[in-house]
Amino acid sequence: MWIYLKDGFYSVIASEDRRHLIVRARVKGDLERLFPGYRITRWVDRDYLYRTLVPRYAVAEQIDLAVQDIDYGNFKNAVLDKRRGPFYGMVWAVMSEMQQQLEYDVR
């Protein structure tokens, strides 16, 4: 699962046990903001440099808090670190293209 928040981008995947999830980030500091107190590891040989193991309930709680915190009418304009804007805009453009292509590719 990919999660874009006003202050970070995360990838959440299964861990070896059902009680935890692995939360990954590409930018230093994102995981520390979302999961303070959890051990963050840096993996230079992986596509996501930063990872942490988090109980499923804690991931769900953070997602719930992020949803409750929505106070904007335009996500891209609400992103706190304006350096991320162009990157989030590129994601938006790619997904818009997907929408257009798949809308007319009815199977």
PyMOL commands that set and color helices and strands:
alter all, ss='L'
color gray80, all
select helices_A, chain A and resi 30-34+56-68+75-78+82-103
alter helices_A, ss='H'
color red, helices_A
select strands_A, chain A and resi 2-5+8-14+20-25+41-42+50-55
alter strands_A, ss='S'
color yellow, strands_A
deselect
rebuild
show_as cartoon
